Structures are given as structure tokens and as C-alpha cells.
Amino acid sequence: MALLATATIRSPVVREVDEQTQPEQLQLEGVAGKPDIEAIVRKTIQLVSEKTIDIPRILFVPKGEVASGFRPFELDLSSLRYPPI
């Protein structure tokens, strides 16, 4: 999660969020302030990092000869004759 906090990752996210949050109608200067998207993205990354746990990768490798596995088979159902209901 520390990789998200780097400027190379964060700046495209800020740019994309800024593009998607443009108002549909032009705003008058001084009437409504523009949100600080950089601070919002920083805080969001911090919260995601704090609330997320890493999932460890576990790999099971058998030692010695493997005694189990899948062997193909054919099931003979010719002796089963169910009457119609």
C-alpha cells in the first residue's frame, strides 16, 4: 500500500478525479470553493492503507512421491433403468 502514496501513482489519480468532478454548469468565481482534490486523494489513500491487511501467499509443495491424484474413469450406467413417472 505504500506504493499508492508515491507521487507517480498519486498524480494520475488526482488528475482523473479532477476531470470526473468537473461541474456540469459553470460556477461563479468566489461563490463556491473548489475542493482540494490532492488532500482528499491523500486522505483516501491513507485510510485505505490503514484499513487493509496484506494477504500472505502460501504455496504448498509436496515432498517425496505423491500418492493421490486424479485418474480418469468411465461410469457404467447401463444397468440403471428408472421407470418414467
N, CA, C and O of each residue as an XYZ file, in Angstrom:
340
protein
N       0.803     -1.194      0.000
C       0.000      0.000      0.000
C       0.850      1.264      0.000
O       0.367      2.339     -0.353
N       2.093      1.140      0.387
C       2.964      2.311      0.386
C       3.206      2.794     -1.039
O       3.523      3.965     -1.253
N       3.059      1.907     -2.006
C       3.246      2.287     -3.401
C       2.189      3.291     -3.854
O       2.467      4.144     -4.697
N       0.981      3.198     -3.303
C      -0.073      4.149     -3.655
C       0.258      5.572     -3.241
O      -0.193      6.520     -3.884
N       1.036      5.739     -2.179
C       1.329      7.068     -1.655
C       2.411      7.787     -2.454
O       2.644      8.973     -2.220
N       3.074      7.120     -3.381
C       4.116      7.786     -4.163
C       3.492      8.765     -5.146
O       2.356      8.586     -5.585
N       4.248      9.799     -5.483
C       3.743     10.859     -6.359
C       3.456     10.353     -7.766
O       2.556     10.870     -8.429
N       4.206      9.346     -8.240
C       3.990      8.841     -9.599
C       2.645      8.133     -9.732
O       2.054      8.133    -10.812
N       2.158      7.536     -8.660
C       0.848      6.877     -8.679
C      -0.251      7.875     -8.328
O      -1.326      7.862     -8.928
N       0.021      8.732     -7.361
C      -0.996      9.643     -6.853
C      -1.378     10.727     -7.870
O      -2.554     11.078     -7.964
N      -0.426     11.260     -8.627
C      -0.735     12.358     -9.540
C      -1.713     11.973    -10.656
O      -2.600     12.773    -10.955
N      -1.609     10.792    -11.293
C      -2.642     10.431    -12.273
C      -4.021     10.238    -11.634
O      -5.042     10.525    -12.260
N      -4.051      9.754    -10.394
C      -5.331      9.578     -9.698
C      -5.959     10.942     -9.448
O      -7.159     11.123     -9.656
N      -5.151     11.907     -9.001
C      -5.655     13.264     -8.752
C      -6.165     13.871    -10.048
O      -7.226     14.495    -10.060
N      -5.432     13.698    -11.132
C      -5.844     14.242    -12.426
C      -7.159     13.626    -12.883
O      -8.043     14.339    -13.360
N      -7.298     12.314    -12.744
C      -8.523     11.618    -13.171
C      -9.723     12.049    -12.326
O     -10.808     12.282    -12.859
N      -9.528     12.154    -11.017
C     -10.620     12.582    -10.140
C     -11.022     14.012    -10.467
O     -12.209     14.339    -10.472
N     -10.038     14.868    -10.740
C     -10.329     16.262    -11.086
C     -11.143     16.344    -12.377
O     -12.066     17.152    -12.479
N     -10.803     15.509    -13.361
C     -11.549     15.502    -14.619
C     -12.979     15.006    -14.433
O     -13.900     15.513    -15.072
N     -13.167     14.025    -13.567
C     -14.501     13.443    -13.385
C     -15.401     14.284    -12.491
O     -16.619     14.106    -12.502
N     -14.823     15.197    -11.717
C     -15.644     16.002    -10.806
C     -15.867     17.421    -11.315
O     -16.220     18.303    -10.533
N     -15.671     17.654    -12.597
C     -15.938     18.979    -13.156
C     -17.450     19.233    -13.124
O     -18.235     18.343    -13.452
N     -17.856     20.440    -12.730
C     -19.295     20.728    -12.676
C     -19.899     20.778    -14.077
O     -19.231     21.144    -15.044
N     -21.164     20.406    -14.166
C     -21.848     20.424    -15.457
C     -22.179     21.843    -15.885
O     -22.309     22.125    -17.076
N     -22.313     22.725    -14.926
C     -22.656     24.110    -15.202
C     -21.518     24.985    -14.687
O     -20.918     24.678    -13.656
N     -21.218     26.066    -15.392
C     -20.137     26.949    -14.961
C     -20.486     27.589    -13.625
O     -21.632     27.965    -13.378
N     -19.484     27.706    -12.777
C     -19.661     28.288    -11.441
C     -19.184     29.742    -11.456
O     -18.300     30.104    -12.232
N     -19.764     30.552    -10.612
C     -19.292     31.919    -10.443
C     -18.088     31.920     -9.517
O     -18.061     31.190     -8.526
N     -17.102     32.730     -9.834
C     -15.903     32.820     -9.004
C     -16.272     33.325     -7.622
O     -17.014     34.300     -7.505
N     -15.777     32.692     -6.582
C     -15.989     33.145     -5.215
C     -17.269     32.662     -4.572
O     -17.422     32.797     -3.358
N     -18.207     32.098     -5.342
C     -19.467     31.625     -4.771
C     -19.269     30.262     -4.112
O     -19.681     30.046     -2.972
N     -18.653     29.372     -4.823
C     -18.398     28.028     -4.291
C     -16.917     27.729     -4.455
O     -16.351     27.888     -5.536
N     -16.300     27.293     -3.362
C     -14.879     26.976     -3.424
C     -14.637     25.611     -4.040
O     -15.452     24.699     -3.898
N     -13.516     25.481     -4.720
C     -13.165     24.208     -5.338
C     -12.539     23.308     -4.268
O     -11.673     23.765     -3.522
N     -12.957     22.044     -4.175
C     -12.387     21.156     -3.158
C     -10.911     20.855     -3.445
O     -10.482     20.842     -4.599
N     -10.159     20.619     -2.397
C      -8.744     20.284     -2.521
C      -8.638     18.782     -2.813
O      -8.567     17.959     -1.900
N      -8.629     18.456     -4.082
C      -8.661     17.058     -4.514
C      -7.388     16.330     -4.094
O      -7.434     15.152     -3.740
N      -6.260     17.022     -4.131
C      -4.986     16.413     -3.703
C      -5.074     15.932     -2.261
O      -4.630     14.826     -1.951
N      -5.642     16.749     -1.376
C      -5.760     16.370      0.036
C      -6.756     15.229      0.216
O      -6.555     14.348      1.052
N      -7.822     15.249     -0.564
C      -8.836     14.192     -0.470
C      -8.243     12.851     -0.916
O      -8.467     11.829     -0.268
N      -7.487     12.852     -2.022
C      -6.853     11.619     -2.509
C      -5.824     11.125     -1.502
O      -5.733      9.924     -1.248
N      -5.046     12.045     -0.922
C      -4.051     11.667      0.088
C      -4.713     10.998      1.289
O      -4.252      9.958      1.761
N      -5.807     11.604      1.785
C      -6.518     11.062      2.942
C      -7.148      9.710      2.608
O      -7.138      8.802      3.439
N      -7.692      9.570      1.406
C      -8.297      8.308      0.990
C      -7.251      7.199      0.923
O      -7.496      6.081      1.377
N      -6.089      7.510      0.358
C      -5.009      6.520      0.292
C      -4.560      6.127      1.697
O      -4.291      4.955      1.962
N      -4.480      7.102      2.591
C      -4.080      6.815      3.967
C      -5.089      5.899      4.648
O      -4.701      4.945      5.322
N      -6.389      6.182      4.477
C      -7.424      5.354      5.099
C      -7.437      3.940      4.522
O      -7.598      2.967      5.258
N      -7.268      3.828      3.202
C      -7.238      2.504      2.579
C      -6.042      1.712      3.096
O      -6.152      0.512      3.348
N      -4.908      2.375      3.253
C      -3.712      1.698      3.758
C      -3.892      1.228      5.193
O      -3.425      0.149      5.558
N      -4.566      2.032      6.008
C      -4.773      1.673      7.407
C      -5.789      0.546      7.576
O      -5.650     -0.277      8.481
N      -6.798      0.497      6.729
C      -7.894     -0.451      6.902
C      -7.722     -1.740      6.101
O      -8.578     -2.622      6.169
N      -6.637     -1.863      5.348
C      -6.417     -3.034      4.510
C      -5.305     -3.892      5.110
O      -4.285     -3.381      5.572
N      -5.526     -5.202      5.091
C      -4.473     -6.110      5.552
C      -3.904     -6.841      4.336
O      -4.613     -7.114      3.367
N      -2.636     -7.145      4.408
C      -1.993     -7.889      3.326
C      -2.353     -9.365      3.441
O      -2.411     -9.920      4.539
N      -2.590     -9.984      2.305
C      -2.896    -11.408      2.274
C      -1.607    -12.146      1.935
O      -1.041    -11.937      0.862
N      -1.138    -13.005      2.833
C       0.114    -13.707      2.550
C      -0.076    -14.756      1.461
O      -1.147    -15.347      1.320
N       0.969    -14.965      0.710
C       0.933    -16.010     -0.308
C       1.488    -17.280      0.303
O       2.605    -17.300      0.820
N       0.707    -18.329      0.239
C       1.116    -19.614      0.795
C       1.180    -20.609     -0.353
O       0.242    -20.715     -1.143
N       2.268    -21.324     -0.442
C       2.457    -22.291     -1.501
C       2.738    -23.651     -0.880
O       3.685    -23.801     -0.108
N       1.927    -24.631     -1.212
C       2.119    -25.985     -0.707
C       2.826    -26.797     -1.785
O       2.326    -26.939     -2.901
N       3.981    -27.321     -1.441
C       4.749    -28.151     -2.358
C       4.944    -29.505     -1.690
O       5.565    -29.582     -0.630
N       4.428    -30.571     -2.290
C       4.581    -31.885     -1.658
C       6.030    -32.356     -1.703
O       6.762    -32.091     -2.657
N       6.421    -33.059     -0.651
C       7.752    -33.650     -0.603
C       7.619    -35.142     -0.907
O       6.668    -35.788     -0.469
N       8.534    -35.659     -1.625
C       8.519    -37.084     -1.929
C       7.527    -37.428     -3.023
O       7.151    -36.578     -3.830
N       7.104    -38.704     -3.039
C       6.193    -39.185     -4.065
C       4.750    -38.818     -3.717
O       4.335    -38.943     -2.565
N       4.006    -38.375     -4.693
C       2.605    -38.018     -4.493
C       1.768    -39.277     -4.643
O       1.829    -39.946     -5.674
N       0.973    -39.609     -3.603
C       0.210    -40.854     -3.605
C      -1.263    -40.630     -3.987
O      -2.026    -41.593     -4.076
N      -1.653    -39.423     -4.204
C      -3.043    -39.168     -4.577
C      -3.065    -38.383     -5.872
O      -2.047    -37.857     -6.322
N      -4.245    -38.315     -6.459
C      -4.376    -37.590     -7.707
C      -5.661    -37.968     -8.414
O      -6.529    -38.615     -7.828
N      -5.787    -37.573     -9.654
C      -6.978    -37.849    -10.444
C      -6.639    -38.876    -11.509
O      -5.664    -38.738    -12.247
N      -7.469    -39.906    -11.571
C      -7.320    -40.903    -12.621
C      -8.645    -40.942    -13.385
O      -9.698    -41.082    -12.762
N      -8.622    -40.823    -14.689
C      -9.870    -40.823    -15.454
C     -10.573    -42.179    -15.369
O      -9.928    -43.225    -15.298
N     -11.900    -42.141    -15.379
C     -12.682    -43.365    -15.317
C     -13.967    -43.172    -16.115
O     -14.363    -42.050    -16.427
N     -14.605    -44.293    -16.436
C     -15.896    -44.253    -17.111
C     -16.905    -44.915    -16.200
O     -16.632    -45.960    -15.609
N     -18.064    -44.309    -16.089
C     -19.111    -44.799    -15.212
C     -20.131    -45.563    -16.053
O     -20.715    -45.010    -16.985
N     -20.341    -46.827    -15.722
C     -21.280    -47.667    -16.464
C     -22.667    -47.521    -15.858
O     -22.917    -48.001    -14.752
N     -23.569    -46.865    -16.575
C     -24.937    -46.644    -16.106
C     -25.946    -47.485    -16.883
O     -27.148    -47.232    -16.799
N     -25.482    -48.475    -17.633
C     -26.394    -49.268    -18.462
C     -27.326    -50.140    -17.622
O     -28.409    -50.490    -18.089
N     -26.942    -50.496    -16.411
C     -27.795    -51.355    -15.585
C     -28.877    -50.559    -14.841
O     -29.784    -51.162    -14.267
N     -28.805    -49.258    -14.837
C     -29.818    -48.437    -14.170
C     -30.958    -48.164    -15.127
O     -30.767    -47.600    -16.204
N     -32.174    -48.582    -14.707
C     -33.357    -48.386    -15.545
C     -34.481    -47.870    -14.664
O     -35.226    -48.648    -14.069
N     -34.592    -46.579    -14.589
C     -35.672    -45.980    -13.789
C     -36.929    -45.866    -14.630
O     -36.877    -45.391    -15.765
N     -38.073    -46.303    -14.078
C     -39.320    -46.177    -14.846
C     -39.760    -44.719    -14.916
O     -39.475    -43.942    -14.005
N     -40.453    -44.341    -15.989
C     -40.938    -42.966    -16.071
C     -42.001    -42.684    -15.019
O     -42.747    -43.577    -14.617
N     -42.059    -41.472    -14.595
C     -43.032    -41.095    -13.546
C     -44.344    -40.737    -14.163
O     -45.288    -40.394    -13.450
